[in-house]
Amino acid sequence: FFRCVSEQWDTKKDISEGMSGSDVTGLLESQDVSRKSVVPGAISSADQLAGLVATQPTMQGEQVTTRRFSPRTHVGVRAQLSGTLRAVSLEGDSNQLLAGTLKDGDAVDFVAALKKPGDQDIYFSRVLVRDVKVLKAPDAPPAGSKLTGSANSNFSVMLALSDSQAQKVQYLLSASYFLSGWT
């Protein structure tokens, strides 16, 4: 009976997002794994992580894969974007953007109050965009500031929007009947 094995690397400790490949090499240990058990992208040499940064965590005992690492240029916001997602920054006051409440990684919805065509007094509301990921939340207002932020106090939020979501958000922001709607 002959069993094919492949030398793979797994981690002795958790690898957290943002760790450089050179820092990770000290956490690796070689393991013999049957070829059937090798996960896609598994590294066969610690040198494969040179110049890379962890973009996703790897837990202790897991096989280390190149899929969880990116070149240094792909860290930060760029590391969170793929496919048709794009980073879009929106400005508003502290109330509109929930400054101090909204956190990186949260998901928000856009709600619009739309006027019924031909009727002056009837409005209805709809969620037009759901589950938009917050890439960079606005900082909290300075301590001691009023809860009712002034119109001049601008904050910004960075969101990950698909092509379709970006079009809907642009429509909402350009419409005069837009009501701020973060949920």
Order of alpha helices (4+ residues) and beta strands (2+ residues): beta-alpha-beta-beta-beta-beta-beta-beta-beta-alpha
